[in-house]
Amino acid sequence: MAKKKETGKKIGHAPKIEANWESIKREINMHQVIYWIGLQATAEEIAGSFRCSVDTLDRRLKEELGESFAEVRKRLGNGADGRLSVRRSQFKLAQTNATMAIWLGKNWLGQSDKIEFTDDAKAEIRKFLQELSTDSVISTS
């Protein structure tokens, strides 16, 4: 391996750094955690976003809020924010996607593809069909 002329030290490799991973405290933004819980994110997803374990996330929640992830989720995670987010996305998509607009109309507004006829309309259709059938009998003879 080559050496520097002035110092005689080896060149080409960075010095090894010994890390004590247990002593590194992960920064976890509690406001972000609570927001994601409201969006129905799982503990694994939230922990992964902070590059920590689920145990670390749970421990930090207990330190900061006095409750575990399960307790916080039970109290805050009714999913209203998540449903609101999905609803917002659906409405936005319905502006450019006819299929989504139809789905929203059927499911939220009670619209349907069924055509219902009044009794008067049914009578008119029967009369028309009878006339058609008698005309076809005459023309085929």
N, C-alpha and C positions, 0 to 999 in steps of 0.2 A: 504494500500500500504506500502511496505517495505521502511525503511529509512536507510541511511548510519549511522553507529554508530558515526563516527568522526564528521560529519557535520550536521547530522540531516535532510539532504535534501532527498526528495523523489527520488527513483531510478526506472528505468524501462521505462521512456519516454524521448525522446529527446525534447529539448525546441522548442517551436513553433517559426517559423521564418516568419515574415510578409514580403512578397515580394511586392514591388511596380512595377508591370509588365510594367507600362507605362515608367518608368525610365530606363528600360533595353534596350539598343540599340543592335539590332540584327546585327551580323557580316554577311555581304553579300558580297561575292567575285564578283566584277563587271566583271572580266575576265571570270569567270565561267558562269555568267548570259549571257554575249555576246556569248560565245561558245554555250550554250544551245539554245539561240534564233536562232543561225545559224543551229542548228539541228532540228528546228521547234518545240521546246518544248513550251507548253502553259504557260501563266502567273501562272496558278494554280499549274502546275507541278514544275516550278522553285521556286515559293514561298514555296511550300510544302517541297522541298528539303532543304530549309534554315529554315524551321519551323517558317514561318512568314505568315502574310496575304498578299493577293494580293495588298491591299492598301499600306502596308508597303513597299513591293517591288517597287511599282510604285512611292511612295514618295522618296525612296532612290535613284532610277534612276534619278528622277528630281534633287535631291540634288547633285549627283555625276556627271551626264552627261548633265543635263539641259534639258532632254527630258523624256517623259512618256514612259511606256512599249510599248504602241501602236506605238509611234513615232520611238522608237529604232527598234522595230520589222519591221516596214515599211521600214526603211532605211537599216537594216542589214539582215533581215530575208527572203531573196529571196529563201531560202531553198537549196541553192547549197551545203552547207555542209551536210545537211540531205540527199540529193540525192546521194552525194558522199559516205556517210556512208552506205546507202542501196546498192549501186552499189558494193562497196567493199565486203559487206556481201554476195551478190548474187554470185559474182565471186568465193569467197571462198567456198560457198556451192556447186557450180557447179562442183568443183573438186571431190566431193564425191557423188553427187546426180545427177543421169542421167536425171531425170525429170527437174531439174533446168537448166542443160546444154542444153537440148532440147528447153526449154522455151526461154533462152537467145539467142540461135541460131535463132529461129523463129522471135523473137521480135526485136533483135538488128542487126542481120546479114541478115535478109530477107530470111532465109532458110525456106523450107516448106516440108511437107510430100507428096505433089502432085508429081506424076510421069508424066512427059510430054514426049511423043513419037514424034520422027521425022516422016515425011511422009514415009520414007523408012521402018522404024520400023513398022509403021501401016500396010503397004502393006504386010510385012512379016507375021505379026500376022494374017491378013485376009487369006492369003494363007494357013497358018498352020491350021486355024480353018476350012477352006473348006476341006482340006485333012482329017481332023479328022471326019468331018461330013460324007464325002463319005465313009471313012473306016468303020464307025459305021453302015452305011446303008448296006454295003456289008456283014459285020460280023453278022448282025441280020437276014439276009434273010435265 
